[in-house]
Amino acid sequence: MKVGFIGLGTMGSSMAYNALQGGNEMVVHDIRREAATRHLEAGAEWADTPRDVAAASDIVFTSLPGPVEVEAVALGEEGTFQGLSEGKVYFDLSTSTPNLIRRIHEEGAARGIHVLDAPVSGGPEGARTRNLAIWVGGDKEVFDRCKPVLDSIGDKAYYVGPIGCGAVAKLVHNCAGYMIQCALAEVFTMGVKAGVEPMALWQAVRKGASGRRGPFEGLAQHLLPGKFDPPDFALRLARKDVDLAVGVGREYDVPMKIANIALQELTEALNRGWGERDSRVAMLLQEERSSVEVRVDEDELRRVLEEERAQG
C-alpha cells in the first residue's frame, strides 16, 4: 500500500520517516514544507494539501496537535475526506477525543472509508527508535491488514477494541501518568523538607514495592479480578500509613492535597467495615460512584500474564 502521512512535527516526523524506511512508498504533507526535507530526500513525494495526500495514497496517517486540527484536516475543504475513496484507510495517530473520531468514522463508513484511531505513546525518543506503543480502535480486520505498516512505525501496535477505544486508552494512560506525577511531587517535597536528601530518597523508594513495579501491574492482583480477601496489606494499616504521612506534611508545612484525598478514601472504606480487607478495596468506592464494575475473568488474566512472561 502507498502510505500518506500528514503532520511532520516532533512525533510525526520520526514516525513518517520510519514508515518510509520500512519500505513503504510515501506521500507527505505538513503546514511547513521544510519539515519534509529529509523525507523527500529519502524518496517521499510531496503533496500540497491533505486532500492530495489522500487521493495519492491507499492508507493515510495524521499526527496532529489535537481535536481542532484533526477535524480540520479530516473534514475541511481541502481535507483528507475530499481525497479518500471507497476502500481506503485513515488512521489518526493524534491524541484526540473518542467522540470526534467516532463522528469521523461514521462519515467514513457511509462512503466505504475505513477509519481507525491509533494514538501513540513513547515520546519523541520512542518515535525515533520505533519503541512506540500504538493503541488502535476500529475494525479488527482492517487493523490486521494494515499491521505491517503500523509495525514500521512502532514495535507495540495493539488492537484495543471498536472505534474510539484507542483514544480512550491513551487518555487513561496519560491522565494516570500526570496524576502520579503530581502525587510524587507532593510526597517528595514532604520527604525532602522533613530531612531526607533527594538522591537518597529517590534511591530508597525505588527499592520498595511500588518502586519495583509499574503502576498498572497491581491491577491484575486485586481490582481486575475483584479479589480483596485475604489481604496482601490490610486497609487499616494502609490508612494508618497515609495518616502518618499527612501528619509529617502538617508538621513541616507541606501542602498534601492528594494525600488528604487518599486519606479520605481510605477512611470511608474503613468506615464500611473493610479494615481487614486488602487496602485496594477502597477502589470499590469509585466503582460505586461511577456505576461501573472493572472486572476481568481470572483465567483470561492468567493467560495474558503467562503469555507476557513467555515473551520476556
ZANU-103419 format. One record per residue (C-alpha): chain; residue number from 1; x, z, y. Coordinates in nm, 2 decimals. Layout:
% ZANU-103419
NODE unit pos     c1     c3     c2
NODE    A NUM      X      Z      Y
...
This chain:
% ZANU-103419
NODE unit pos     c1     c3     c2
NODE    A   1   0.00   0.00   0.00
NODE    A   2   0.11  -0.07   0.35
NODE    A   3   0.12   0.26   0.55
NODE    A   4   0.02   0.31   0.91
NODE    A   5   0.14   0.61   1.10
NODE    A   6   0.02   0.73   1.44
NODE    A   7   0.18   1.02   1.62
NODE    A   8   0.56   1.04   1.61
NODE    A   9   0.61   1.38   1.76
NODE    A  10   0.82   1.67   1.62
NODE    A  11   0.64   1.67   1.29
NODE    A  12   0.51   1.32   1.27
NODE    A  13   0.84   1.15   1.34
NODE    A  14   1.01   1.31   1.04
NODE    A  15   0.70   1.26   0.81
NODE    A  16   0.68   0.89   0.90
NODE    A  17   1.05   0.84   0.86
NODE    A  18   1.04   1.00   0.51
NODE    A  19   0.74   0.78   0.41
NODE    A  20   0.94   0.48   0.53
NODE    A  21   1.25   0.59   0.34
NODE    A  22   1.03   0.63   0.03
NODE    A  23   0.99   0.26   0.01
NODE    A  24   0.66   0.21   0.19
NODE    A  25   0.60  -0.08   0.43
NODE    A  26   0.51   0.08   0.76
NODE    A  27   0.35   0.01   1.09
NODE    A  28   0.37   0.28   1.36
NODE    A  29   0.23   0.38   1.70
NODE    A  30   0.28   0.66   1.95
NODE    A  31   0.19   0.70   2.32
NODE    A  32   0.57   0.68   2.38
NODE    A  33   0.72   0.37   2.22
NODE    A  34   1.07   0.52   2.24
NODE    A  35   0.96   0.78   1.98
NODE    A  36   0.95   0.50   1.73
NODE    A  37   1.31   0.38   1.78
NODE    A  38   1.46   0.50   1.46
NODE    A  39   1.16   0.39   1.26
NODE    A  40   1.17   0.04   1.40
NODE    A  41   1.55   0.03   1.33
NODE    A  42   1.48   0.13   0.97
NODE    A  43   1.23  -0.16   0.92
NODE    A  44   0.89  -0.04   1.05
NODE    A  45   0.67  -0.26   1.26
NODE    A  46   0.52  -0.16   1.60
NODE    A  47   0.15  -0.17   1.69
NODE    A  48   0.03  -0.14   2.04
NODE    A  49  -0.29   0.06   1.96
NODE    A  50  -0.43   0.28   1.68
NODE    A  51  -0.68   0.00   1.61
NODE    A  52  -0.39  -0.24   1.55
NODE    A  53  -0.22   0.01   1.32
NODE    A  54  -0.54   0.04   1.11
NODE    A  55  -0.60  -0.33   1.10
NODE    A  56  -0.25  -0.39   0.96
NODE    A  57  -0.25  -0.10   0.71
NODE    A  58  -0.41   0.00   0.38
NODE    A  59  -0.36   0.37   0.44
NODE    A  60  -0.34   0.53   0.78
NODE    A  61  -0.19   0.87   0.87
NODE    A  62  -0.24   1.05   1.20
NODE    A  63  -0.03   1.35   1.31
NODE    A  64  -0.16   1.47   1.64
NODE    A  65  -0.17   1.79   1.86
NODE    A  66  -0.53   1.89   1.80
NODE    A  67  -0.90   1.81   1.77
NODE    A  68  -0.93   1.63   2.11
NODE    A  69  -0.66   1.39   2.02
NODE    A  70  -0.78   1.34   1.66
NODE    A  71  -1.13   1.25   1.78
NODE    A  72  -0.99   1.01   2.04
NODE    A  73  -0.75   0.83   1.81
NODE    A  74  -1.00   0.81   1.52
NODE    A  75  -1.32   0.72   1.71
NODE    A  76  -1.21   0.60   2.05
NODE    A  77  -1.25   0.24   2.19
NODE    A  78  -0.91   0.14   2.05
NODE    A  79  -0.91   0.40   1.77
NODE    A  80  -0.84   0.36   1.40
NODE    A  81  -1.21   0.32   1.31
NODE    A  82  -1.21   0.00   1.51
NODE    A  83  -0.95  -0.15   1.28
NODE    A  84  -1.03   0.02   0.94
NODE    A  85  -1.24  -0.18   0.70
NODE    A  86  -1.41  -0.10   0.37
NODE    A  87  -1.18   0.04   0.10
NODE    A  88  -0.91   0.15   0.34
NODE    A  89  -0.79   0.52   0.35
NODE    A  90  -0.75   0.75   0.65
NODE    A  91  -0.56   1.08   0.63
NODE    A  92  -0.54   1.32   0.92
NODE    A  93  -0.23   1.54   0.89
NODE    A  94  -0.31   1.73   1.21
NODE    A  95  -0.42   2.09   1.23
NODE    A  96  -0.78   2.04   1.34
NODE    A  97  -1.13   2.17   1.27
NODE    A  98  -1.32   2.12   0.95
NODE    A  99  -1.64   2.02   1.13
NODE    A 100  -1.46   1.73   1.31
NODE    A 101  -1.30   1.59   1.00
NODE    A 102  -1.64   1.62   0.82
NODE    A 103  -1.80   1.42   1.10
NODE    A 104  -1.53   1.16   1.09
NODE    A 105  -1.57   1.15   0.71
NODE    A 106  -1.94   1.09   0.74
NODE    A 107  -1.89   0.80   0.98
NODE    A 108  -1.63   0.66   0.75
NODE    A 109  -1.84   0.69   0.44
NODE    A 110  -2.12   0.48   0.60
NODE    A 111  -1.87   0.20   0.63
NODE    A 112  -1.69   0.24   0.29
NODE    A 113  -1.38   0.40   0.45
NODE    A 114  -1.22   0.69   0.27
NODE    A 115  -1.14   0.99   0.50
NODE    A 116  -0.94   1.29   0.39
NODE    A 117  -0.80   1.59   0.58
NODE    A 118  -0.44   1.67   0.50
NODE    A 119  -0.28   1.93   0.73
NODE    A 120   0.08   2.03   0.66
NODE    A 121   0.29   2.34   0.65
NODE    A 122   0.66   2.38   0.66
NODE    A 123   0.76   2.33   1.03
NODE    A 124   1.00   2.08   1.17
NODE    A 125   1.27   2.16   0.92
NODE    A 126   1.03   2.12   0.63
NODE    A 127   0.90   1.79   0.77
NODE    A 128   1.26   1.67   0.80
NODE    A 129   1.37   1.77   0.45
NODE    A 130   1.03   1.70   0.27
NODE    A 131   1.00   2.07   0.19
NODE    A 132   0.64   2.05   0.31
NODE    A 133   0.30   2.16   0.18
NODE    A 134   0.02   1.91   0.23
NODE    A 135  -0.33   2.06   0.18
NODE    A 136  -0.58   1.78   0.11
NODE    A 137  -0.96   1.78   0.13
NODE    A 138  -1.17   1.48   0.03
NODE    A 139  -1.23   1.26  -0.27
NODE    A 140  -1.01   1.36  -0.56
NODE    A 141  -0.98   1.01  -0.70
NODE    A 142  -0.85   0.88  -0.36
NODE    A 143  -0.61   1.17  -0.34
NODE    A 144  -0.47   1.09  -0.69
NODE    A 145  -0.44   0.72  -0.60
NODE    A 146  -0.26   0.80  -0.27
NODE    A 147  -0.04   1.08  -0.41
NODE    A 148   0.28   0.87  -0.44
NODE    A 149   0.26   0.81  -0.06
NODE    A 150   0.19   1.18   0.00
NODE    A 151   0.49   1.27  -0.22
NODE    A 152   0.71   1.06   0.00
NODE    A 153   0.61   1.29   0.29
NODE    A 154   0.61   1.63   0.13
NODE    A 155   0.70   1.79  -0.20
NODE    A 156   0.39   2.01  -0.23
NODE    A 157   0.08   1.78  -0.20
NODE    A 158  -0.21   1.99  -0.32
NODE    A 159  -0.58   1.90  -0.36
NODE    A 160  -0.78   2.18  -0.22
NODE    A 161  -1.14   2.05  -0.25
NODE    A 162  -1.41   1.84  -0.07
NODE    A 163  -1.36   1.72   0.28
NODE    A 164  -1.27   1.99   0.53
NODE    A 165  -1.11   2.22   0.27
NODE    A 166  -0.76   2.12   0.37
NODE    A 167  -0.83   2.21   0.73
NODE    A 168  -0.98   2.55   0.63
NODE    A 169  -0.68   2.63   0.41
NODE    A 170  -0.44   2.55   0.69
NODE    A 171  -0.63   2.77   0.94
NODE    A 172  -0.64   3.06   0.68
NODE    A 173  -0.27   3.02   0.63
NODE    A 174  -0.17   3.00   0.99
NODE    A 175  -0.40   3.27   1.12
NODE    A 176  -0.28   3.51   0.85
NODE    A 177   0.08   3.44   0.94
NODE    A 178   0.02   3.52   1.31
NODE    A 179  -0.18   3.83   1.23
NODE    A 180   0.10   3.95   1.01
NODE    A 181   0.35   3.87   1.29
NODE    A 182   0.15   4.09   1.53
NODE    A 183   0.14   4.37   1.28
NODE    A 184   0.52   4.35   1.22
NODE    A 185   0.59   4.36   1.59
NODE    A 186   0.38   4.67   1.62
NODE    A 187   0.54   4.87   1.33
NODE    A 188   0.89   4.76   1.42
NODE    A 189   0.86   4.88   1.78
NODE    A 190   0.74   5.21   1.64
NODE    A 191   1.02   5.23   1.39
NODE    A 192   1.30   5.14   1.64
NODE    A 193   1.16   5.38   1.91
NODE    A 194   1.14   5.65   1.65
NODE    A 195   1.51   5.62   1.60
NODE    A 196   1.59   5.36   1.33
NODE    A 197   1.85   5.09   1.42
NODE    A 198   1.68   4.75   1.40
NODE    A 199   1.91   4.59   1.14
NODE    A 200   1.89   4.90   0.91
NODE    A 201   1.51   4.90   0.94
NODE    A 202   1.48   4.53   0.86
NODE    A 203   1.71   4.56   0.56
NODE    A 204   1.53   4.87   0.44
NODE    A 205   1.17   4.73   0.45
NODE    A 206   1.28   4.41   0.28
NODE    A 207   1.36   4.62  -0.03
NODE    A 208   1.02   4.77  -0.05
NODE    A 209   0.72   4.64  -0.25
NODE    A 210   0.57   4.44   0.04
NODE    A 211   0.92   4.30   0.13
NODE    A 212   0.99   4.17  -0.22
NODE    A 213   0.68   3.95  -0.25
NODE    A 214   0.49   3.71  -0.04
NODE    A 215   0.18   3.84   0.15
NODE    A 216  -0.06   3.64  -0.07
NODE    A 217   0.07   3.74  -0.41
NODE    A 218  -0.11   4.07  -0.44
NODE    A 219  -0.45   3.90  -0.41
NODE    A 220  -0.42   3.79  -0.77
NODE    A 221  -0.39   4.16  -0.88
NODE    A 222  -0.69   4.30  -0.71
NODE    A 223  -0.92   4.11  -0.47
NODE    A 224  -0.95   3.78  -0.66
NODE    A 225  -1.03   3.93  -1.00
NODE    A 226  -1.22   4.22  -0.84
NODE    A 227  -1.01   4.49  -1.01
NODE    A 228  -0.96   4.82  -0.83
NODE    A 229  -0.96   5.06  -1.12
NODE    A 230  -0.74   5.22  -1.24
NODE    A 231  -0.54   5.22  -0.91
NODE    A 232  -0.19   5.10  -0.86
NODE    A 233  -0.18   5.30  -0.55
NODE    A 234  -0.48   5.52  -0.46
NODE    A 235  -0.68   5.46  -0.14
NODE    A 236  -0.65   5.83  -0.03
NODE    A 237  -0.27   5.80  -0.04
NODE    A 238  -0.26   5.47   0.15
NODE    A 239  -0.49   5.62   0.41
NODE    A 240  -0.26   5.92   0.44
NODE    A 241   0.04   5.69   0.49
NODE    A 242  -0.12   5.48   0.77
NODE    A 243  -0.24   5.80   0.94
NODE    A 244   0.12   5.93   0.94
NODE    A 245   0.25   5.61   1.09
NODE    A 246  -0.02   5.61   1.36
NODE    A 247   0.09   5.97   1.43
NODE    A 248   0.45   5.86   1.48
NODE    A 249   0.33   5.59   1.72
NODE    A 250   0.14   5.86   1.93
NODE    A 251   0.45   6.08   1.93
NODE    A 252   0.67   5.80   2.07
NODE    A 253   0.40   5.64   2.30
NODE    A 254   0.39   5.32   2.10
NODE    A 255   0.05   5.14   2.10
NODE    A 256  -0.07   5.09   1.74
NODE    A 257  -0.38   4.88   1.78
NODE    A 258  -0.36   4.70   1.45
NODE    A 259  -0.26   5.01   1.26
NODE    A 260  -0.55   5.20   1.40
NODE    A 261  -0.79   4.93   1.28
NODE    A 262  -0.63   4.95   0.94
NODE    A 263  -0.68   5.33   0.95
NODE    A 264  -1.05   5.29   1.04
NODE    A 265  -1.10   5.05   0.75
NODE    A 266  -0.93   5.29   0.50
NODE    A 267  -1.12   5.58   0.64
NODE    A 268  -1.45   5.40   0.60
NODE    A 269  -1.36   5.31   0.24
NODE    A 270  -1.26   5.67   0.18
NODE    A 271  -1.60   5.79   0.31
NODE    A 272  -1.76   5.56   0.05
NODE    A 273  -1.61   5.78  -0.22
NODE    A 274  -1.34   5.53  -0.31
NODE    A 275  -1.05   5.77  -0.26
NODE    A 276  -0.92   5.75  -0.62
NODE    A 277  -0.97   5.37  -0.65
NODE    A 278  -0.69   5.12  -0.56
NODE    A 279  -0.61   5.11  -0.19
NODE    A 280  -0.70   4.74  -0.18
NODE    A 281  -1.06   4.84  -0.25
NODE    A 282  -1.11   4.86   0.13
NODE    A 283  -1.11   4.48   0.13
NODE    A 284  -1.46   4.50  -0.02
NODE    A 285  -1.58   4.62   0.32
NODE    A 286  -1.51   4.28   0.48
NODE    A 287  -1.68   4.11   0.19
NODE    A 288  -1.99   4.31   0.26
NODE    A 289  -1.98   4.23   0.63
NODE    A 290  -1.93   3.86   0.56
NODE    A 291  -2.19   3.83   0.28
NODE    A 292  -1.94   3.65   0.06
NODE    A 293  -1.76   3.75  -0.26
NODE    A 294  -1.40   3.63  -0.31
NODE    A 295  -1.36   3.61  -0.69
NODE    A 296  -1.17   3.40  -0.94
NODE    A 297  -1.21   3.42  -1.32
NODE    A 298  -0.93   3.62  -1.47
NODE    A 299  -0.85   3.36  -1.74
NODE    A 300  -0.81   3.10  -1.47
NODE    A 301  -0.59   3.32  -1.26
NODE    A 302  -0.37   3.39  -1.56
NODE    A 303  -0.34   3.02  -1.64
NODE    A 304  -0.23   2.93  -1.29
NODE    A 305   0.02   3.21  -1.27
NODE    A 306   0.17   3.12  -1.61
NODE    A 307   0.20   2.75  -1.50
NODE    A 308   0.38   2.86  -1.19
NODE    A 309   0.62   3.08  -1.38
NODE    A 310   0.69   2.79  -1.62
NODE    A 311   0.77   2.56  -1.33
NODE    A 312   1.02   2.82  -1.20
